[in-house]
Amino acid sequence: MTLPPGDKPAHWSSAVSHTFLSVDMRLERPDQWSARITAEGLGPMQTASIESDPLTISRDPGHILADGRDCLMARLQEDGTSTVHQDGRTESLLPGAMAFYDASRPFTLVMPEAYRAKVLVLPRRALGLSEPELAQLVARPIQADTALSAMLLPIISRLADGAGPHPWPIRRQIARTLLDLLATLATGALDTLGTRAMEDRRAGADRAHLARVHAFINKHLADSGLSPETIARHHAISVRYLHKLFQEHGTTVGRWIRQRRLEECRKELARGCRSSRTVAAVAQHWGFISPAHFSRVFRAAYGMSPREWQALWREPVGAAHERARDRARNHAGERASERVGDRADERRTHAATLVAPGGALMDDKPCAPGQGGARRRA
């Protein structure tokens, strides 16, 4: 059946209701709309090939009461796109994908562009699925993204073209084969959905565990005995699982602890005159046992020694120091070879600010209120 442009959309609605079930249709441009449908009965099923300009099809409770059709629809998108709305889900169908939807419950199909599709109407019980399984299956696109779906979808598409002029026994066998393939595809899709749901739950549990671990580490950064073993024991998880949580985010437990400790040390050293702690005391307070090790990792992270960083914040805040501080703040993560020139410039700038008018270095005195001096050895 072909409907040329200008023909009344009511004819198409009547054809769809006669072939499938009662629905409402909405067209954006009825005067320029055209469509074609070819339908065929195949055992307990109906198959149809549809070509149409854009339209929206809706089935509401009134339609369900009117025709009493208790069937399942399978839609195989060949060209264009469709959007299926049912049971609170909204999913898009791209070419090559299939979706089931339940005619015993309201649904809406939106075709925003010209499209081609194959539609199969089959008894709800034909797939051998329970009601909860059917509810989980509907309005979910089945893509050719698994070995099973990639194998079955092209075969189903070919069989959905109809049985042709074959005798009844062959047509009946084709119908059985098609139903078996649809049931296999649906079962595979449910397995995939179950696996994905399990993975989503596992990922959610991992995120919750990691958030708790981060909070625990932040609370105990000053504890030099903080280790993967103590963290895992506190959270009743294995050390192996703890390492896995951090590996999934591209880091390790030790590296994350060290980075957080460095960040806290950097903040405290930047207090300048407001902090009375020495560099070694700051390092020890935040869990670093060896001052030499702390100095090495600080320089590797920020491109200057802890003393150089602290000195920047004890000097008068001129434009040169502002630039030096900005460079230091943005230095983390750069390659060591790229740090050499910047560090030399910072040292020269730093030394220049410490030269007295007579050319001598300023006295080795601690900062005092109202003074801009810095501790410095000649």
Buried (B, 14 or more C-beta within 10 A) or exposed (E): EEBEEEBEBEEBBEBBBEBBBBBBBEBEEBEEBBBBBBBBBBBBBBBBBBBBBBBBBBBBEEBBEEBEBEBBBBBBBBEBBBBBBBBEEEBBBEBBBBBBBBBBBBBBBBBBEBBBBBBBBBEBEBBEBEEEBBBBBBBBBBBBEBEBBEBBBEEBBEBBEBBEEEEEEEBBEBBEEBBEBBBBBBBBBBEBBEEEEEEEEEEEEBEEBBEBBBEBBEEBBEEBEBBBEEBBEEBEBEBEEBBEBBEEEEEEBEEBBBBBBBBBBBEBBBBBBEBEBBBBEBBBBBBBEEBEEBBEBBBEBBBBBBBBBBBBBBBEEEEBBEEBBEBBEEBBEBEEEEBEEBBEBBEEBBEEBBEEEEEEEBEEEEBEEEEBBBBBEE
